[in-house]
Amino acid sequence: MLRRFVSMSAVALTSIFVMAGAGFSAESEITKSFIDAFEKNDAVKMGSIVKDNKDKIPVEVKSIINEALLPGTAKEDRDSKLYIAEYMAKVYKDMTGDFAPLKDSKKKIFETKLSAAVRPAETNGVYIIETPKPTETEQNFFKPDNIIIKKGATVRWANNDVSGHIFASMPFIGEGGIFSPTVNSGESWEHKFEKPGEYYYLCFIHQSMIGKITVEE
């Protein structure tokens, strides 16, 4: 399974490392060795590195994430670091069953793709998230894509797009509970948030279409 995943991803990611200069300025020997094995598409070596350093991998993953998110880090450099953090965490999860580092890395990757969180005003007692019509430069997105609301509030997704969407939360990295039917063009769907927490969600049909709702007590 791991070898198949590596063969699908390593070639594409090699170009990112070259473009970004693989700028891991403060990486440990563990990370250096893991990156070297990754670039060589050597799943056995990556597994061996994780196995020999199991107790250190959660801290290693967190360190890579922290460096990726330092202010001023170029997008390509940030993305390459976060990918390595996620990949290392996946190997670790497959080996140990510990999901925590993988969950953390996936959350951070998800959040880098969102706009800054906003506290929108209610419209007739509900918060509106629009799926706008596509433009020449943008299509399939939520507006706003990252909001903060209070417990008990209702969110309405209004589909002004030309295609249908299905909204579903991602309980692996946050709270569950969002799961809409197909919301066709001109239709809307509502959900009342009774539980505080972070709700990460996407469109099942267009999976690059993502959003987050933070529900406060």
Secondary structure, 3 states (H helix, E strand, C coil): CHHHHHHHHHHHHHHHHHHHCCCCCCCCHHHHHHHHHHHCCCHHHHHHHHHHCCCCHHHHHHHHHHHHCCCCCCHHHHHHHHHHHHHHHHHHHHHHCCCHHHHHHHHHHHHHCCCCCECCCCECCEEEEEECCCCCCCCCCCECCEEEEECCCEEEEEECCCCCECEEECCCCCCCCCECCCECCCCEEEEECCCCEEEEEEECCCCCCEEEEEEEC
